Amino acid sequence: MSSQSIGIFDSGIGGLTVANAISSLLPNEHIVYFGDSEHMPYGEKSPELIQEFATKITQYLIEEKKCKAVVIACNTASAVAYNHLKLLYEGQVPIINVIDPMIELIVGSLYKKIGIIATRGTVDSNVYQDKLQRRAPSQDYTVMATPLLASMIEENFIHDEISSTIISKYLSDSKLAGIDALVLACTHYPLIAADISEYYHHKVKLLLSGPVVAEKLKVILAKEELLSQNREKENDYIVSDLTKNFEKSAEKFFGTKISLKEVKL
């Protein structure tokens, strides 16, 4: 079973930031990435719809692609669908979300005030608020919805005047005043991490999901004796709606053209 693939899914290209981090840390692992571009972004969808999408994708990754583990590379889907998927596949396949590893990082940190920016769906779920209240009740933090960022990134408005204006508008909000660390609680946001860091003159520590999730996955795979020793083929990149814009965004993200396959679930 250790030679089987790792399934990773998101609503679009954002989860590729997690996939890249996993590939860097675990180069012997074969990845099947599923971007649900037909339904992006998840942040403005109802919890019921997101859970339905996430369940179909996870079923496809486990039953059709025979994945040995599944990473929910989306904060919104992690917030509303993780518990359901964990119960559904309990004892069969490890399901990893992007929120709990970040919470563990925050709990072990010494930051005085932490900002958390996310989609409206993630913020409204209260998942970060509830977990921090339970795990780190004395931690000073603020959570703010930044709903335009994911759509902006998916539409390829990155490192330009439009993105700069939107980023500045959000980050200048008084709720984020005085933070010394900022959680980018959407896997799309690392694609504009350089712009966010520049806004803060590189004085605010940015906390990204990719590296901490990759480390968590490595620990779980090692514990389950599922680490692969050799990758025999190239990673698979699948989308639910293959458009020219998605291809362009993915190519810009990777710096080279990647082979995308469309699968309707």
N, C-alpha and C positions, 0 to 999 in steps of 0.2 A: 504493500500500500504506500510505502514511502516514495515510490517513483511516480505516484499520481500527482495531478496538478493542484495548484492553489487557486481557488476562485475568488475574484475580487469584483465588486460591483458598485456603481454610483449612478447618479442620474445623467451624467455626461462626462466631460473630460476631467473634472476635478479630481476624481479618484485615481487618475494616472499619477498624481503626486505621491499617493500611497504605494501604488504599484512600483514606481521607480525606486522608492526607498526600500521596498521589500526585495526588489531585484538586486540592488546594490549590496544589501546585507546578506542575502541568500541567493547568490548567483547560480547555484545548482538547481534551484526550484523552477519548474515550468509554471507559468501563470496563464490563466484564462481570465481576461478582463471583459466585463460586460458593462457598457455604457448605455443606460436607458434613455437615449436621446429623444425617443418618441414622447416621453413624458416629462422631460426636464422643463424647468427646475422643480425639484421636489418641495422646496421651501414654502411654496404657496399652495400646496395641495393639502387635502384633508388627511388626517391620520389614517382613516380607513382605506383610502386609495393608496397611500404610500405602503401600507402593510400588504395590500393586495399585490402591488407591483413587486415588492421585495420578496414575497413568498414565491411568486412565479419564477423570478430570476434565480433564487436560491435552489428551488426545485430543479430548474434546468441545469445549474452548475453541478449539483450533486448527482442527479439521476441520469442526465444526458452526457455531461462532460466528466463524470466520475471524479470530481474534486475531493481531495482528502481533508480540506479545510476551506472555510469561506470567510472572507473579510468584507464587512459592510463598510465600504470606503466613503461613507456619507454620514454626516452628523445627524441630519434630519431622519434618515432611515434608521440609524442607530438608536435615535431617541424613541421612535414610535414602533419599530418592528423587531428590535433585537430580542426582547424577552419572549415574544411570540415564536421567533425562529429558533431560539435556544431550546425552548420546550419541545418544539416540533421535531428537532433533530438531536435531542438529548441522548447521549450514549452512542451516537452514530458518527457524527462529524463535528469537530470544533467550530464554533461560530464566534468570530472576533469582531467587536465593534471599535469605533475610533474614539469613543468618549471615555470609557473606563481607564485606558492607559494614560490619557491626558489628566484625568482626575488624580491618578496615582502620582504623576509628575508634580502636580500642583501641591498635593498634600506633603510631599517631601521637599518642597522648595522653601526659600526664605524671602520671597517677594512680599513687599509691604502692601501693595495694592495691585490687583490683577484685573485687567479688562478682558472681557470675552465678547467677541463679535461673531454673529451667526445669522443664519436665515431666520425668518419669522417662525417657521415651523419648529426649529430647534429651540428658540427662545420661549415660544408658547408652550412647549412640552414641559418646561421647568426642570428638565433632566439635570442640567448643570447646577441649577440652584438647589435642587433636592439633594444631590450627591455631595455638594460642598457643605451644605448645612449639616449633613450627617457625618462626613469625614473630616471636615476642617471648619468647625463652627466659628472659630476666631479669625478666619481669613477674611481680609477686606477685599471685596471684589465687586464688579459691576458687569451686568450683562446687557447687551444692546443688539437689537435687530438691525441688520444692514441688508435689506432685501434686494437691492439693485445690483449688488456686487457679483453674485453668481451669474445672473443673466448677462451682465456686462461682459464678463469673462467668456461665457459661452458664445456671445456674439462677436468675440475677438476684438473688443475695445480694451486694449491693454497697452500701457506705457504711452498713452497719448493724452491730448488735452481733455477729452471727455472723461477718461478714467481718472485723471488727476483731479478734476473738479468734483466728481462723485466721492472719491476717497477723502478729499479734504473736507467736504461737507459732513461726512459721517464722523471722521476722527476729531473734528473740532467741537463736537458735542460736549457739553459740560460734564456729562456722565463719565467721560473718559479722562477727565482732568486728574493729573497727579499719579497716573499709573506708572509702574516701573516694568510691567510685563503685559503682553497682549496675546491672548489665545486666539489663533485664527481657527475658529470652530466651524469651519466649512472647508472641505478638502479642495475647493476651487481657489480659496484665498491665497495659498502659497504661490500661486502664479503671479500675484501682484505684491508679494512680500517685499521685494526691493523698493517698490513705490511707497509702501506703508512705512518701511524702515526709514526711508529718506524723509518722509513727512515729519517723523520724530527726530530727525537729525541723528539717527542711529543710537539714540539714548534709551530706547525702550526695547527690552528683550522680547523677541517674537517667539512664541511657542507653537511649533508645527506638529501636526498629527503624524505625518509620514514616518519619521525616525522612531518615535516612541511606539507606534503600532507595529513596525517591523521588528523591534526588539521583543515586544510582547509575543508576537507570532513565533519568533525563533524559540523562545522559552517553552511555549506550548507544544510546538512540534518536537522539540528535544525530549520533553517529558513524555510525550505519547510515542516516542521512537518513530517519528514520521519524517525526519529530515532526509532529504534526497541527497545522494552522493554524486549524481551526474544528471545534467540536463541534456537531453538528446535532440530537442527541436526548439524552434523559435517560439516565443510567446504568442498566444492568440489574442487578438483584439476584436471584440464583437460589439455591435451597436444594434439597437432596436429600430433605428431609422437612419440610414446612411445618406447624409446630405453633403453637398459640396462645402457648406460652411463648417460642418463638423470635421470633414477631412482637412480643411485649411487650418482649423484651430489645433487639431491633433498634430499636424505637420509642424506648425509653429512651436508647439510645446516640445516636441522631440528634436526639432532642428533638422529633421529628415522625414521623408515620406514613410509611413508605416502601412502595412496591409490591413485594411479593415473589412470585416465581413458583417453583413446584415442578417439578423435572425429575429423573426417575429414570434413572440410568445403568445 
